[in-house]
């Protein structure tokens, strides 16, 4: 055994990585698969594929609510009721439990064990993606028109996938900001006022009009009449219909649009 030289400080013990927190038992593989598919369709575009945060969505792995959750009981109200910037989702408790199982499958530690970056996300069938695009997306988009050169403008496949799922959510050069939500407010017997939506709830609606003035109207049921126009609504509606394979297939097709 090596001896410490006289007058030298004792050697410090080797540093050990702290255990992941919280310790969780292994989840049912079937739940993990179902949760991964649901998460990929409903959550990835905001919270990232590894749940560490995405386009506007927070890191779920270090969120206190998620850390204290066991089987989805704490995250269920958030999923069903939504939050500012997060839509409501009509999911069953069993589906939420599956999503929770997938999120909880990521290790949480003070080092980078949580990140699970695949070599490539382009794993789908480009031909099947082209057919899906023709049947579903070509009503509004064209690879020879608004999407011409898409893969050249957004060479990162992950950013491209995020962009076509929800335009404006992808990161990197070539991603464009979506048009804002607009609103028209018509008071009883009054003049219709239109502008960019700032906020709307059951009691108030606030907008910025064409002159840059901020206008707020009180709401009482259906009075005044409020009409919202969200340019991304078709994309949001489609998010509920995608199968995991559809997302992979369309992405595999779009990376060829150069």
Helices and strands as residue ranges (DSSP letters): H 29-42, H 44-47, H 64-68, H 76-81, H 93-104, H 126-132, I 133-137, H 150-153, H 157-165, E 182-186, E 192-200, E 204-209, E 214-218, E 225-229, H 233-239, H 244-254
